[in-house]
């Protein structure tokens, strides 16, 4: 059954606290309602087929003056009255937001980003589907770019997208092992332990981590990001870059490039949102 084809007869009642209402207040209330009903008959409220408003004052049952009841009675043949349409939409939204709500936490910035991305994705799909106004393609383009930037900035470990901050890791492979050390701080001879072996290690020895680079292709990374490489070298040579150890190392330079690209993408994203988001409406 289509709820929009039914004629709905709805009565809305509101109980007013009568503890501080005097007989004079009730008379004034009735006078206001009478004026309202005159306006209804004159056709002022054409947006709803209201029958008007009545005030019912219950009879006294004891020494306490019972509160008056203000009742608004109207009928409508419009497509789904707002109160029911809102309820149906609310139930649909609960299902739509089920997964984001389940994964939501109040202590992680990524949850804020996930909700923002989720809303932009839904708005993008809606506007692309409805196409109700001129230049809707322009808004869809900026929304898609915003979503792409969010993926490149904050993609999770289950995504196939490599975020900018860890982009450099695709251009080298490092083997990390943990070695027991003596009380004097000397590494004991042996093959070393992998990460899983280190976690299951029951010995009371102190451990020292050592990394060995198996291969690297940082020159290829630098070639793809020539301008950013120049900026990374300038940053490492500046006062701000003094916190980085071994600035001549290729891996350090690649890490700085990744961070510079991350910062640039973040500025671009919030610049787009600041300038464009108020246009994304239907």
MARSE-971095 format. One record per residue (C-alpha): x, y, z. Coordinates in Angstrom, 3 decimals. Example, Ala and Ser with C-alpha at 12.3 -4.5 7.8 and 13.67 -1.06 7.14 Angstrom:
+----------+----------+----------+
|       c1 |       c2 |       c3 |
+----------+----------+----------+
|   12.300 |   -4.500 |    7.800 |
|   13.670 |   -1.060 |    7.140 |
+----------+----------+----------+
***
This chain:
+----------+----------+----------+
|       c1 |       c2 |       c3 |
+----------+----------+----------+
|    0.000 |    0.000 |    0.000 |
|    1.308 |    3.427 |   -0.920 |
|    1.096 |    5.652 |    2.205 |
|    1.013 |    8.704 |   -0.040 |
|   -2.379 |    7.716 |   -1.488 |
|   -4.134 |    7.489 |    1.883 |
|   -6.103 |   10.338 |    3.408 |
|   -4.649 |   10.814 |    6.853 |
|   -6.755 |   12.107 |    9.749 |
|   -4.415 |   13.258 |   12.475 |
|   -5.104 |   14.857 |   15.809 |
|   -2.242 |   16.448 |   17.708 |
|   -2.803 |   17.227 |   21.376 |
|   -0.592 |   19.120 |   23.767 |
|   -1.180 |   19.281 |   27.503 |
|   -0.334 |   22.640 |   29.019 |
|    0.876 |   22.849 |   32.600 |
|   -2.052 |   24.438 |   34.424 |
|   -0.407 |   24.981 |   37.788 |
|    0.209 |   28.663 |   37.071 |
|   -2.688 |   29.289 |   34.675 |
|   -5.449 |   31.558 |   35.923 |
|   -9.026 |   31.655 |   34.582 |
|   -8.017 |   34.873 |   32.833 |
|   -5.183 |   33.049 |   31.030 |
|   -7.600 |   30.386 |   29.840 |
|  -10.000 |   33.040 |   28.511 |
|   -7.162 |   34.696 |   26.592 |
|   -6.120 |   31.297 |   25.233 |
|   -9.634 |   30.630 |   23.983 |
|   -9.698 |   34.097 |   22.395 |
|   -6.427 |   33.383 |   20.519 |
|   -7.758 |   30.025 |   19.318 |
|  -10.959 |   31.694 |   18.113 |
|   -8.905 |   34.167 |   16.060 |
|   -6.879 |   31.310 |   14.640 |
|  -10.041 |   29.455 |   13.544 |
|  -11.283 |   32.590 |   11.794 |
|   -8.039 |   32.711 |    9.823 |
|   -8.460 |   29.039 |    8.908 |
|  -11.967 |   29.686 |    7.532 |
|  -10.624 |   32.666 |    5.593 |
|   -8.200 |   30.305 |    3.796 |
|   -4.982 |   31.684 |    5.254 |
|   -3.485 |   28.231 |    5.917 |
|   -3.658 |   26.661 |    2.463 |
|   -0.660 |   24.400 |    3.057 |
|   -2.726 |   22.051 |    5.241 |
|   -6.388 |   21.089 |    5.272 |
|   -6.877 |   21.901 |    8.925 |
|  -10.269 |   21.876 |   10.605 |
|   -9.076 |   24.357 |   13.166 |
|   -8.150 |   24.218 |   16.815 |
|  -10.148 |   23.585 |   19.939 |
|   -9.377 |   23.984 |   23.639 |
|  -10.804 |   21.446 |   26.044 |
|  -10.804 |   22.165 |   29.788 |
|  -11.502 |   19.038 |   31.872 |
|  -13.982 |   19.280 |   34.701 |
|  -12.717 |   19.677 |   38.225 |
|  -12.308 |   16.443 |   40.142 |
|  -10.826 |   17.944 |   43.286 |
|   -9.604 |   21.255 |   44.616 |
|   -6.801 |   21.373 |   42.038 |
|   -7.565 |   23.154 |   38.778 |
|   -6.888 |   20.622 |   36.021 |
|   -4.652 |   21.788 |   33.165 |
|   -6.360 |   22.757 |   29.904 |
|   -5.723 |   20.577 |   26.859 |
|   -4.914 |   22.310 |   23.594 |
|   -5.981 |   20.138 |   20.648 |
|   -5.159 |   20.810 |   16.993 |
|   -7.241 |   18.699 |   14.621 |
|   -6.497 |   18.589 |   10.912 |
|   -6.732 |   16.249 |    7.918 |
|   -4.596 |   16.127 |    4.794 |
|   -4.446 |   14.336 |    1.458 |
|   -0.851 |   15.320 |    0.697 |
|    1.783 |   12.673 |    0.036 |
|    2.695 |   11.268 |    3.418 |
|    2.217 |   13.781 |    6.261 |
|    5.525 |   15.146 |    7.480 |
|    5.386 |   13.375 |   10.839 |
|    5.087 |    9.955 |    9.159 |
|    7.422 |   10.735 |    6.279 |
|   10.035 |   11.811 |    8.810 |
|    9.576 |    8.561 |   10.734 |
|    9.956 |    6.427 |    7.584 |
|   13.054 |    8.388 |    6.567 |
|   14.496 |    8.008 |   10.054 |
|   14.147 |    4.213 |    9.926 |
|   15.846 |    4.132 |    6.506 |
|   18.678 |    6.322 |    7.828 |
|   19.229 |    3.938 |   10.737 |
|   19.925 |    1.133 |    8.282 |
|   22.067 |    3.365 |    6.044 |
|   24.242 |    4.521 |    8.944 |
|   24.432 |    1.112 |   10.635 |
|   28.018 |    0.248 |    9.686 |
|   29.488 |    3.748 |   10.298 |
|   27.777 |    3.885 |   13.681 |
|   29.062 |    0.441 |   14.692 |
|   32.641 |    1.438 |   13.838 |
|   32.360 |    4.905 |   15.398 |
|   34.514 |    5.935 |   18.360 |
|   34.786 |    9.275 |   20.128 |
|   38.548 |    9.161 |   20.637 |
|   39.842 |    8.823 |   17.061 |
|   39.973 |   11.606 |   14.465 |
|   39.607 |    9.008 |   11.693 |
|   35.982 |    8.443 |   12.764 |
|   35.259 |   12.119 |   12.097 |
|   36.821 |   11.750 |    8.642 |
|   34.897 |    8.518 |    7.953 |
|   31.554 |   10.192 |    8.702 |
|   32.426 |   13.235 |    6.583 |
|   33.512 |   11.008 |    3.695 |
|   30.372 |    8.862 |    4.060 |
|   28.116 |   11.915 |    3.863 |
|   29.944 |   13.398 |    0.855 |
|   29.737 |   10.041 |   -0.956 |
|   25.976 |    9.835 |   -0.374 |
|   25.421 |   13.447 |   -1.440 |
|   27.513 |   12.864 |   -4.556 |
|   25.459 |    9.798 |   -5.534 |
|   22.183 |   11.627 |   -4.874 |
|   23.031 |   14.729 |   -6.935 |
|   24.461 |   12.615 |   -9.771 |
|   21.280 |   10.529 |   -9.842 |
|   18.756 |   13.391 |   -9.635 |
|   20.572 |   15.956 |  -11.837 |
|   18.018 |   18.590 |  -10.842 |
|   19.979 |   21.746 |  -11.524 |
|   22.452 |   23.241 |  -13.967 |
|   26.142 |   22.488 |  -13.534 |
|   25.506 |   19.542 |  -11.193 |
|   28.481 |   17.847 |  -12.881 |
|   30.765 |   20.527 |  -11.428 |
|   29.664 |   19.751 |   -7.867 |
|   30.016 |   16.002 |   -8.425 |
|   33.569 |   16.571 |   -9.729 |
|   34.618 |   18.453 |   -6.579 |
|   32.969 |   15.880 |   -4.318 |
|   34.761 |   13.020 |   -6.054 |
|   38.066 |   14.879 |   -5.745 |
|   37.418 |   15.419 |   -2.021 |
|   36.727 |   11.693 |   -1.556 |
|   39.895 |   10.796 |   -3.493 |
|   41.976 |   13.135 |   -1.330 |
|   40.537 |   11.609 |    1.851 |
|   41.481 |    8.147 |    0.577 |
|   45.034 |    9.275 |   -0.157 |
|   45.313 |   11.003 |    3.206 |
|   43.695 |    8.521 |    5.598 |
|   43.078 |    5.152 |    3.949 |
|   43.042 |    2.298 |    6.478 |
|   45.058 |   -0.901 |    6.539 |
|   42.308 |   -2.811 |    4.688 |
|   42.371 |   -0.474 |    1.686 |
|   44.300 |   -1.021 |   -1.539 |
|   45.133 |    2.696 |   -1.608 |
|   48.543 |    3.680 |   -0.226 |
|   48.272 |    6.969 |    1.718 |
|   50.756 |    9.752 |    1.036 |
|   52.458 |    9.433 |    4.450 |
|   53.541 |    5.834 |    3.775 |
|   53.992 |    6.149 |    0.014 |
|   57.786 |    5.970 |    0.325 |
|   57.538 |    2.451 |    1.810 |
|   56.704 |    1.006 |   -1.620 |
|   60.195 |    1.917 |   -2.835 |
|   62.258 |   -0.091 |   -0.384 |
|   62.154 |   -3.245 |    1.712 |
|   63.701 |   -3.461 |    5.149 |
|   64.228 |   -6.537 |    7.310 |
|   63.893 |   -5.878 |   11.039 |
|   65.197 |   -8.281 |   13.690 |
|   65.656 |   -8.191 |   17.455 |
|   68.876 |   -9.357 |   19.096 |
|   69.508 |  -10.165 |   22.777 |
|   72.132 |   -7.979 |   24.392 |
|   74.407 |   -8.549 |   27.375 |
|   74.346 |   -6.445 |   30.540 |
|   77.219 |   -4.457 |   29.058 |
|   75.127 |   -3.668 |   26.001 |
|   76.897 |   -5.996 |   23.550 |
|   74.789 |   -7.922 |   21.022 |
|   74.844 |  -11.671 |   21.594 |
|   75.772 |  -13.752 |   18.527 |
|   72.872 |  -15.448 |   16.757 |
|   70.445 |  -15.118 |   13.829 |
|   68.167 |  -12.646 |   15.605 |
|   64.405 |  -12.872 |   16.101 |
|   61.518 |  -11.914 |   13.865 |
|   58.675 |   -9.764 |   15.192 |
|   56.503 |  -12.777 |   16.093 |
|   59.447 |  -14.532 |   17.743 |
|   60.205 |  -11.381 |   19.718 |
|   56.611 |  -11.254 |   21.020 |
|   56.831 |  -14.888 |   22.166 |
|   60.270 |  -14.474 |   23.705 |
|   60.240 |  -15.587 |   27.374 |
|   63.859 |  -14.757 |   28.164 |
|   64.743 |  -11.872 |   30.450 |
|   67.344 |  -10.540 |   28.035 |
|   67.173 |   -6.965 |   26.858 |
|   66.548 |   -6.683 |   23.122 |
|   68.029 |   -4.399 |   20.508 |
|   66.353 |   -3.784 |   17.164 |
|   68.430 |   -3.735 |   14.002 |
|   67.191 |   -3.101 |   10.469 |
|   68.774 |   -4.201 |    7.206 |
|   67.705 |   -2.677 |    3.910 |
|   67.253 |   -5.494 |    1.390 |
|   66.588 |   -3.273 |   -1.637 |
|   65.586 |    0.292 |   -2.511 |
|   64.326 |    2.230 |   -5.552 |
|   64.335 |    5.726 |   -4.086 |
|   65.874 |    7.257 |   -7.240 |
|   62.716 |    6.193 |   -9.074 |
|   60.612 |    7.842 |   -6.347 |
|   62.685 |   11.023 |   -6.554 |
|   62.316 |   11.042 |  -10.355 |
|   58.511 |   10.878 |  -10.034 |
|   58.498 |   13.708 |   -7.485 |
|   61.257 |   16.054 |   -8.689 |
|   59.748 |   19.255 |   -7.327 |
|   58.875 |   17.668 |   -3.973 |
|   62.395 |   16.228 |   -3.756 |
|   63.837 |   19.736 |   -4.113 |
|   61.455 |   20.979 |   -1.418 |
|   62.425 |   18.065 |    0.834 |
|   66.139 |   18.857 |    0.476 |
|   65.447 |   22.538 |    1.209 |
|   63.387 |   21.588 |    4.256 |
|   66.123 |   19.293 |    5.619 |
|   68.666 |   22.083 |    5.183 |
|   66.458 |   24.619 |    6.981 |
|   66.057 |   25.298 |   10.692 |
|   62.784 |   23.313 |   10.759 |
|   64.499 |   20.226 |    9.353 |
|   67.217 |   20.017 |   11.984 |
|   65.177 |   17.505 |   13.947 |
|   65.749 |   14.905 |   11.241 |
|   68.870 |   12.772 |   11.687 |
|   71.021 |   11.826 |    8.712 |
|   69.406 |   14.213 |    6.170 |
|   71.630 |   12.830 |    3.407 |
|   69.967 |    9.428 |    3.686 |
|   67.672 |    8.529 |    0.798 |
|   65.102 |    6.973 |    3.098 |
|   64.927 |   10.169 |    5.177 |
|   64.486 |   12.277 |    2.049 |
|   61.749 |    9.939 |    0.805 |
|   59.958 |   10.118 |    4.158 |
|   60.009 |   13.920 |    4.045 |
|   58.624 |   13.881 |    0.488 |
|   55.743 |   11.705 |    1.668 |
|   54.997 |   14.051 |    4.562 |
|   55.132 |   17.135 |    2.318 |
|   52.678 |   15.502 |   -0.111 |
|   50.408 |   14.603 |    2.812 |
|   50.422 |   18.188 |    4.081 |
|   49.759 |   19.592 |    0.583 |
|   46.816 |   17.228 |   -0.011 |
|   45.344 |   18.129 |    3.371 |
|   45.510 |   21.849 |    2.589 |
|   43.886 |   21.241 |   -0.809 |
|   41.068 |   19.144 |    0.697 |
|   40.042 |   21.689 |    3.306 |
|   40.424 |   24.505 |    0.806 |
|   37.920 |   22.738 |   -1.473 |
|   35.517 |   22.154 |    1.414 |
|   35.784 |   25.761 |    2.578 |
|   35.065 |   27.121 |   -0.902 |
|   32.662 |   24.552 |   -2.401 |
|   30.706 |   22.707 |    0.296 |
|   27.930 |   25.318 |    0.624 |
|   27.077 |   24.748 |   -3.055 |
|   26.417 |   21.036 |   -2.527 |
|   22.697 |   21.080 |   -1.957 |
|   19.566 |   20.148 |   -3.870 |
+----------+----------+----------+
***
